[in-house]
Amino acid sequence: MMRPIAHPHPLGWKAECIETLRLAGPLAAANLLQMLTYAVDVMFIARLGPNELAASALAIAVFGILVASLNALVSAVSPLAAAELGARAPALRPIRRVVRMAMWLALGASLVAMVLCTQAEAIMLATGQDPVLSNLAGRYTDILLFSLAPMILAAVLRNFVSTLGRPVFATAITGMGVGVNALANYAFIFGNLGAPAMGLEGAAIATLISSLTILAAYIIAIRLDPRLHRYHVFGFVWRPDWQRLAELVRIGTPIGLTVMAEAGIFGAAALLMGRVGTEELAAHTLAIQLAALAFMVPMGVGQAGTIRVGYFYGARENVGIHRAGWAAIVMGTGFMGLTAIAILVVPEYILWLYLNPWEPENRAVVGHAVAFLVVCAAFQLFDGLQAVAAGALRGLKDTRVPMWIAIFSYWVPGFGTAAWLGLYTPLAGTGIWIGLAAGLICAAVLLLWRWHRRDALGLTASTI
């Protein structure tokens, strides 16, 4: 067994930035690859026809929010494990128990979400969706729901390997998952490689196969890597640790609700945009995809910030906490500053990723999209700032107040401004984007203030 490392000491600014980048780079790459997985699904399903594509979009509207929220719930593994590592590395038993209880939580929460997914068709019909599309979406979700448990279990293991200094595993395994998903889509949607042609339901089978493959890959990687295997996270998995489970629920539930609130406001913005006009909704879809693509990088930096801050929080090193948090905030915000400049300078070339902006038939959609992207550039900085600041606070196990900050910011100034400007002023679609920006700016300012006041608020008083 490797000897416990010496008591951790804060690093210089340059060294801290390097350590944060070492974690953030692979995590951001894994986030981008995860988006590519969804893009591959759309590419294959679109070839089936508009009904299947629309039905899949309806299904993912429900399924995607559940997956994102449950992933956020079990992400509490990172701050808990990092704090244990900082306090008493290698902390074999405490970290093993944290991961074990996180797997319990993943299974329990997935079962609840699976029950909700069985009502997908009823949910679609209750919201006024077309009955034919609702039936297609329901059949698709009836298979897709079996992917939930392996997806959330894999998220637990992803947080574990990243916290233990192996974030590159997340990148490699997610990249492999993209390939498996594409191959399974090719086989089961269209009946290639000896598989039956199952259409839209084949896409759900492909998702199930890729999620099981990813989970298996994490298990194999943990078993083969000496640093990870010594934690024996799969040993005595039936033994409960109710205190650890309660702490995971206490810290993870606000994170999950925060993600649900943020996903909800963007979903609500799409519904508002649909009332403005079809071309505006198409333009909004393009612009929000580009914003989401850029967001994957500060999201990775925020995940790295959680680990680095949590490590020094467990070690009771306030200087280390200060440098780790601010290094992540500056790097995440700086990257979004670069994307904002690119969006302002060459918006048409960025839109070319999705359509030809110079084709006459695309002129109206592109015009709206460029107007939205101008506002998008303005809130890029604040989107990155709030994401990384929230990540740094999670490293201090501070999740409840940030949850209320997010809910208030997104739904009061955010949705309120979007609804008013979008539906009752000539700004229309641009007004909805101004509302989104208002919510993100409010969240960023309040979260940054809380991070700045962390000592005065008693957030750095570690109980490890």
C-alpha positions as CSV (number, residue, x, y, z in Angstrom):
1,M,0.0,0.0,0.0
2,M,1.2,3.5,-0.9
3,R,2.1,5.7,2.0
4,P,-0.2,8.6,2.8
5,I,1.1,11.7,1.2
6,A,2.3,14.6,3.4
7,H,0.0,17.2,4.6
8,P,-1.0,19.2,1.5
9,H,0.3,22.8,1.2
10,P,-1.1,25.5,-1.0
11,L,0.6,26.0,-4.3
12,G,1.8,29.1,-6.0
13,W,-0.6,30.7,-8.5
14,K,1.1,29.2,-11.6
15,A,1.3,25.7,-10.1
16,E,-2.3,25.9,-9.0
17,C,-3.4,26.9,-12.5
18,I,-1.5,24.0,-13.9
19,E,-3.1,21.5,-11.5
20,T,-6.6,22.9,-12.3
21,L,-5.9,22.7,-16.0
22,R,-4.7,19.1,-15.6
23,L,-8.1,18.2,-14.2
24,A,-10.2,20.6,-16.2
25,G,-8.9,19.7,-19.7
26,P,-9.9,16.0,-19.7
27,L,-13.2,16.8,-17.9
28,A,-14.1,19.5,-20.4
29,A,-13.2,17.2,-23.3
30,A,-15.5,14.5,-21.8
31,N,-18.3,17.1,-21.5
32,L,-17.9,18.0,-25.2
33,L,-17.8,14.3,-26.2
34,Q,-21.0,13.8,-24.3
35,M,-22.6,16.5,-26.4
36,L,-21.3,14.7,-29.5
37,T,-23.1,11.6,-28.3
38,Y,-26.4,13.4,-28.4
39,A,-25.5,15.0,-31.8
40,V,-24.9,11.5,-33.2
41,D,-28.3,10.4,-32.1
42,V,-29.9,13.3,-33.8
43,M,-28.0,12.6,-37.1
44,F,-29.2,9.0,-37.2
45,I,-32.8,9.7,-36.0
46,A,-33.2,12.6,-38.5
47,R,-32.9,10.1,-41.4
48,L,-36.0,8.3,-40.2
49,G,-38.2,11.4,-40.8
50,P,-39.6,14.5,-39.1
51,N,-42.0,12.6,-36.9
52,E,-39.3,10.4,-35.3
53,L,-37.0,13.4,-34.9
54,A,-39.8,15.5,-33.2
55,A,-40.8,12.5,-31.0
56,S,-37.2,12.0,-29.9
57,A,-36.9,15.7,-29.0
58,L,-40.0,15.4,-26.8
59,A,-38.7,12.3,-25.1
60,I,-35.3,13.9,-24.4
61,A,-36.9,17.0,-23.0
62,V,-38.1,14.8,-20.1
63,F,-35.3,12.2,-20.0
64,G,-32.5,14.7,-20.4
65,I,-33.6,16.8,-17.4
66,L,-33.8,13.7,-15.3
67,V,-30.3,12.5,-16.3
68,A,-28.8,15.9,-15.8
69,S,-30.4,16.3,-12.4
70,L,-29.4,12.8,-11.2
71,N,-25.8,13.3,-12.5
72,A,-25.7,16.5,-10.4
73,L,-27.1,14.7,-7.4
74,V,-24.3,12.0,-7.4
75,S,-21.7,14.6,-8.2
76,A,-21.6,15.2,-4.4
77,V,-19.0,12.4,-4.5
78,S,-16.4,14.9,-5.7
79,P,-16.4,17.4,-2.8
80,L,-16.8,14.6,-0.2
81,A,-14.0,12.4,-1.5
82,A,-11.7,15.4,-2.2
83,A,-12.1,16.7,1.4
84,E,-11.3,13.2,2.8
85,L,-8.2,13.1,0.5
86,G,-7.1,16.5,1.7
87,A,-7.6,15.6,5.4
88,R,-6.0,12.2,5.6
89,A,-4.8,10.9,2.2
90,P,-5.1,8.2,0.9
91,A,-8.3,7.9,3.0
92,L,-9.0,4.4,1.7
93,R,-12.0,3.5,3.9
94,P,-13.8,6.9,4.0
95,I,-13.6,7.4,0.2
96,R,-14.6,3.7,-0.4
97,R,-17.7,4.3,1.8
98,V,-18.6,7.6,0.0
99,V,-18.4,5.9,-3.4
100,R,-20.4,2.9,-2.1
101,M,-23.2,5.0,-0.8
102,A,-23.2,7.1,-3.9
103,M,-23.8,3.9,-5.9
104,W,-26.7,3.2,-3.6
105,L,-28.0,6.7,-4.1
106,A,-27.6,6.3,-7.9
107,L,-29.6,3.1,-8.0
108,G,-32.4,4.4,-5.7
109,A,-32.8,7.7,-7.6
110,S,-32.7,5.9,-11.0
111,L,-35.5,3.6,-10.0
112,V,-37.7,6.6,-9.1
113,A,-36.8,8.3,-12.4
114,M,-37.6,5.1,-14.3
115,V,-41.1,5.1,-12.8
116,L,-41.5,8.7,-14.0
117,C,-40.3,7.8,-17.5
118,T,-43.0,5.1,-17.8
119,Q,-45.5,8.0,-17.8
120,A,-43.8,9.8,-20.7
121,E,-46.7,9.5,-23.1
122,A,-49.2,10.7,-20.5
123,I,-46.9,13.7,-19.8
124,M,-46.7,14.6,-23.5
125,L,-50.5,14.3,-23.9
126,A,-51.1,16.4,-20.7
127,T,-48.9,19.2,-22.2
128,G,-51.0,19.3,-25.4
129,Q,-48.6,17.4,-27.7
130,D,-49.7,15.6,-30.8
131,P,-51.0,12.1,-29.9
132,V,-49.0,10.4,-32.7
133,L,-45.8,12.0,-31.6
134,S,-46.6,11.4,-27.9
135,N,-47.1,7.7,-28.7
136,L,-43.8,7.5,-30.5
137,A,-42.0,9.4,-27.7
138,G,-43.6,7.0,-25.1
139,R,-42.4,3.9,-26.9
140,Y,-38.9,5.4,-27.3
141,T,-38.8,6.3,-23.6
142,D,-40.0,2.8,-22.5
143,I,-36.7,1.4,-23.7
144,L,-34.6,4.5,-23.0
145,L,-35.5,4.4,-19.3
146,F,-33.4,1.2,-18.8
147,S,-30.3,3.4,-19.6
148,L,-30.8,5.5,-16.5
149,A,-29.2,3.2,-13.8
150,P,-26.0,2.5,-15.8
151,M,-25.7,6.2,-16.7
152,I,-25.9,7.4,-13.2
153,L,-23.7,4.7,-11.8
154,A,-21.1,5.6,-14.4
155,A,-21.4,9.2,-13.3
156,V,-20.5,8.1,-9.7
157,L,-17.4,6.3,-11.0
158,R,-16.5,9.3,-13.3
159,N,-16.5,11.6,-10.3
160,F,-14.4,9.0,-8.3
161,V,-11.7,8.6,-10.9
162,S,-11.5,12.3,-11.6
163,T,-11.1,13.2,-7.9
164,L,-8.4,10.5,-7.6
165,G,-6.4,12.2,-10.3
166,R,-7.5,10.1,-13.3
167,P,-9.7,12.5,-15.3
168,V,-8.3,11.3,-18.6
169,F,-10.2,8.1,-18.0
170,A,-13.5,10.1,-18.3
171,T,-12.3,11.5,-21.6
172,A,-11.2,8.2,-23.1
173,I,-14.3,6.2,-21.9
174,T,-16.7,8.9,-23.1
175,G,-15.0,9.0,-26.5
176,M,-15.3,5.2,-26.7
177,G,-19.0,5.5,-25.8
178,V,-19.5,7.9,-28.8
179,G,-18.1,5.3,-31.1
180,V,-20.2,2.4,-29.6
181,N,-23.3,4.6,-29.7
182,A,-22.8,5.5,-33.4
183,L,-22.2,1.8,-34.4
184,A,-25.2,0.6,-32.4
185,N,-27.4,3.3,-34.0
186,Y,-26.2,2.3,-37.5
187,A,-27.1,-1.4,-36.6
188,F,-30.4,-1.2,-34.8
189,I,-32.1,1.8,-36.4
190,F,-31.6,0.6,-40.0
191,G,-31.0,-3.1,-39.6
192,N,-27.4,-3.3,-40.5
193,L,-24.7,-5.7,-39.3
194,G,-27.2,-8.5,-38.9
195,A,-29.3,-6.5,-36.4
196,P,-33.1,-6.0,-36.8
197,A,-34.3,-2.7,-38.2
198,M,-36.1,-1.1,-35.2
199,G,-36.4,2.5,-36.2
200,L,-36.7,5.0,-33.3
201,E,-36.7,2.2,-30.8
202,G,-33.4,1.0,-32.2
203,A,-31.9,4.4,-31.2
204,A,-33.0,3.7,-27.6
205,I,-31.4,0.2,-27.8
206,A,-28.2,1.9,-29.0
207,T,-28.3,4.3,-26.0
208,L,-28.7,1.3,-23.6
209,I,-25.8,-0.6,-25.2
210,S,-23.5,2.4,-25.0
211,S,-24.4,3.3,-21.4
212,L,-23.8,-0.3,-20.3
213,T,-20.5,-0.3,-22.2
214,I,-19.4,2.9,-20.5
215,L,-20.2,1.5,-17.1
216,A,-18.3,-1.7,-17.8
217,A,-15.3,0.4,-19.0
218,Y,-15.2,2.4,-15.8
219,I,-15.3,-0.8,-13.7
220,I,-12.5,-2.4,-15.8
221,A,-10.4,0.8,-15.6
222,I,-10.8,1.0,-11.8
223,R,-9.9,-2.7,-11.4
224,L,-6.8,-2.4,-13.6
225,D,-5.4,0.9,-12.3
226,P,-3.4,0.3,-9.1
227,R,-4.1,3.7,-7.6
228,L,-7.9,3.3,-8.0
229,H,-8.1,-0.5,-7.3
230,R,-6.7,-0.2,-3.8
231,Y,-9.9,1.6,-2.7
232,H,-11.9,-1.6,-3.5
233,V,-15.0,0.5,-4.1
234,F,-16.9,-2.6,-5.3
235,G,-16.1,-4.6,-2.1
236,F,-18.8,-5.2,0.5
237,V,-21.1,-3.0,-1.7
238,W,-24.2,-4.2,0.3
239,R,-22.9,-2.7,3.6
240,P,-24.8,0.5,4.5
241,D,-23.2,3.7,5.9
242,W,-26.3,5.7,6.7
243,Q,-24.3,8.8,7.8
244,R,-22.4,9.0,4.5
245,L,-25.6,8.4,2.5
246,A,-27.4,11.2,4.4
247,E,-24.5,13.6,3.7
248,L,-24.5,12.7,0.0
249,V,-28.3,13.5,-0.1
250,R,-27.8,16.7,1.9
251,I,-25.1,18.0,-0.4
252,G,-26.2,16.5,-3.7
253,T,-29.9,17.3,-3.6
254,P,-29.4,21.1,-3.8
255,I,-27.0,20.5,-6.7
256,G,-29.6,18.4,-8.6
257,L,-32.3,21.0,-8.0
258,T,-30.0,23.8,-9.2
259,V,-29.4,21.9,-12.4
260,M,-33.1,21.2,-12.8
261,A,-33.8,24.9,-12.3
262,E,-31.3,26.0,-14.9
263,A,-32.5,23.3,-17.4
264,G,-36.0,24.4,-16.7
265,I,-35.4,28.1,-17.5
266,F,-33.9,27.2,-20.9
267,G,-36.8,24.9,-21.6
268,A,-39.2,27.6,-20.7
269,A,-37.4,30.0,-22.9
270,A,-37.9,27.6,-25.8
271,L,-41.7,27.5,-25.1
272,L,-41.8,31.3,-25.0
273,M,-39.9,31.5,-28.2
274,G,-42.4,29.1,-29.8
275,R,-45.1,31.7,-29.1
276,V,-43.0,34.4,-30.8
277,G,-42.6,32.6,-34.1
278,T,-41.3,29.5,-35.9
279,E,-38.3,31.2,-37.4
280,E,-37.4,32.7,-34.0
281,L,-37.7,29.2,-32.4
282,A,-35.4,27.7,-35.1
283,A,-32.8,30.5,-34.5
284,H,-33.1,30.1,-30.8
285,T,-32.4,26.4,-31.1
286,L,-29.2,27.1,-33.1
287,A,-28.0,29.8,-30.7
288,I,-28.7,27.8,-27.6
289,Q,-26.7,24.9,-29.0
290,L,-23.7,27.1,-29.6
291,A,-24.0,28.5,-26.1
292,A,-24.2,25.0,-24.6
293,L,-21.2,23.9,-26.6
294,A,-19.1,26.7,-25.2
295,F,-20.5,26.1,-21.7
296,M,-18.9,22.6,-21.6
297,V,-15.5,24.1,-20.9
298,P,-16.3,26.2,-17.8
299,M,-18.4,23.3,-16.7
300,G,-15.3,21.2,-16.7
301,V,-13.3,24.0,-15.0
302,G,-16.0,24.2,-12.3
303,Q,-15.8,20.4,-11.8
304,A,-12.0,20.7,-11.4
305,G,-12.5,23.7,-9.0
306,T,-14.8,21.5,-6.8
307,I,-12.1,18.9,-6.5
308,R,-9.2,21.4,-5.9
309,V,-11.2,23.5,-3.4
310,G,-12.5,20.3,-1.7
311,Y,-9.0,19.0,-1.3
312,F,-7.8,22.1,0.5
313,Y,-11.0,22.3,2.5
314,G,-10.4,18.9,3.9
315,A,-6.8,19.9,4.7
316,R,-8.0,23.2,6.4
317,E,-5.7,25.2,4.2
318,N,-7.5,28.5,3.6
319,V,-4.7,29.9,1.4
320,G,-5.1,26.8,-0.8
321,I,-8.8,27.2,-0.9
322,H,-8.4,30.9,-2.0
323,R,-6.0,30.1,-4.8
324,A,-7.8,27.0,-6.1
325,G,-11.1,28.8,-6.3
326,W,-9.9,32.0,-7.8
327,A,-7.7,30.2,-10.3
328,A,-10.7,28.2,-11.5
329,I,-12.9,31.3,-11.7
330,V,-10.4,33.3,-13.7
331,M,-9.7,30.5,-16.1
332,G,-13.4,29.6,-16.7
333,T,-14.4,33.2,-17.1
334,G,-11.4,33.9,-19.3
335,F,-12.3,31.1,-21.7
336,M,-15.9,32.4,-22.0
337,G,-14.5,35.9,-22.7
338,L,-12.7,34.4,-25.8
339,T,-15.9,32.7,-27.0
340,A,-17.8,36.0,-26.6
341,I,-15.3,37.8,-28.8
342,A,-15.5,35.0,-31.4
343,I,-19.3,35.2,-31.4
344,L,-19.3,38.9,-31.9
345,V,-16.6,38.9,-34.6
346,V,-17.6,35.9,-36.8
347,P,-21.2,34.8,-35.9
348,E,-22.0,33.6,-39.4
349,Y,-19.0,31.3,-39.5
350,I,-19.9,29.8,-36.2
351,L,-23.5,29.2,-37.4
352,W,-22.0,27.4,-40.4
353,L,-21.5,24.5,-38.0
354,Y,-25.3,23.8,-38.3
355,L,-26.4,25.4,-41.6
356,N,-25.2,27.5,-44.6
357,P,-25.8,31.1,-43.4
358,W,-25.4,32.5,-46.9
359,E,-28.3,30.4,-48.5
360,P,-31.3,32.7,-49.2
361,E,-33.8,30.3,-47.6
362,N,-31.8,30.6,-44.3
363,R,-31.6,34.3,-44.3
364,A,-34.5,35.0,-41.8
365,V,-33.4,32.3,-39.3
366,V,-29.7,33.5,-39.5
367,G,-30.8,37.1,-39.0
368,H,-32.6,36.2,-35.8
369,A,-29.8,33.9,-34.7
370,V,-27.2,36.6,-35.1
371,A,-29.3,39.0,-33.0
372,F,-29.6,36.4,-30.3
373,L,-25.8,35.6,-30.4
374,V,-25.1,39.3,-29.7
375,V,-26.9,38.9,-26.4
376,C,-25.3,35.5,-25.9
377,A,-21.9,37.1,-26.2
378,A,-22.8,39.5,-23.4
379,F,-23.8,36.7,-21.0
380,Q,-21.0,34.3,-21.9
381,L,-18.8,35.8,-19.2
382,F,-21.5,35.6,-16.6
383,D,-22.5,32.0,-17.6
384,G,-18.9,30.9,-17.1
385,L,-18.5,32.8,-13.9
386,Q,-21.7,31.4,-12.2
387,A,-20.8,27.9,-13.2
388,V,-17.2,28.0,-11.8
389,A,-18.2,30.0,-8.7
390,A,-20.9,27.4,-8.0
391,G,-18.3,24.6,-8.5
392,A,-15.9,26.3,-6.0
393,L,-18.6,26.6,-3.4
394,R,-19.4,22.9,-3.8
395,G,-15.9,22.2,-2.8
396,L,-16.8,23.8,0.5
397,K,-19.9,21.5,0.7
398,D,-21.9,24.7,0.3
399,T,-24.9,23.8,-2.0
400,R,-28.1,24.8,-0.2
401,V,-27.8,28.6,-0.4
402,P,-26.4,28.5,-4.0
403,M,-29.5,26.4,-4.9
404,W,-31.8,29.2,-3.7
405,I,-29.6,31.8,-5.5
406,A,-29.9,29.8,-8.7
407,I,-33.7,29.3,-8.4
408,F,-34.3,33.0,-7.6
409,S,-32.0,34.3,-10.3
410,Y,-33.2,32.1,-13.1
411,W,-36.9,32.3,-12.4
412,V,-37.5,35.8,-11.0
413,P,-35.3,38.3,-12.8
414,G,-34.5,35.7,-15.5
415,F,-37.8,34.3,-16.6
416,G,-39.7,37.4,-15.5
417,T,-37.7,39.6,-17.7
418,A,-37.8,37.1,-20.6
419,A,-41.6,36.8,-20.5
420,W,-42.2,40.5,-20.3
421,L,-39.7,41.6,-23.0
422,G,-40.4,38.6,-25.2
423,L,-44.2,38.7,-25.2
424,Y,-45.1,42.3,-24.4
425,T,-42.5,44.5,-26.1
426,P,-41.2,44.8,-29.7
427,L,-37.9,43.1,-28.6
428,A,-39.7,39.7,-29.0
429,G,-37.1,36.9,-29.3
430,T,-34.2,39.2,-28.4
431,G,-36.1,40.2,-25.3
432,I,-36.2,36.5,-24.2
433,W,-32.4,36.3,-24.6
434,I,-32.0,39.5,-22.6
435,G,-34.1,37.8,-19.8
436,L,-31.8,34.7,-19.9
437,A,-28.8,37.1,-19.6
438,A,-30.4,38.9,-16.6
439,G,-30.9,35.6,-14.8
440,L,-27.3,34.5,-15.4
441,I,-25.9,37.9,-14.4
442,C,-27.8,37.9,-11.2
443,A,-26.7,34.3,-10.4
444,A,-23.1,35.1,-11.2
445,V,-23.0,38.3,-9.0
446,L,-24.6,36.6,-6.0
447,L,-22.5,33.4,-6.2
448,L,-19.3,35.4,-6.6
449,W,-20.2,37.6,-3.6
450,R,-20.8,34.4,-1.6
451,W,-17.5,33.0,-2.6
452,H,-15.7,36.3,-1.8
453,R,-17.4,36.3,1.7
454,R,-16.8,32.6,2.4
455,D,-14.6,33.1,5.5
456,A,-17.0,35.6,7.0
457,L,-19.9,33.3,6.4
458,G,-18.1,30.4,8.1
459,L,-18.0,28.3,4.9
460,T,-14.3,27.4,5.3
461,A,-14.7,25.8,8.7
462,S,-14.0,22.2,7.8
463,T,-15.5,19.5,10.0
464,I,-13.3,16.7,8.5
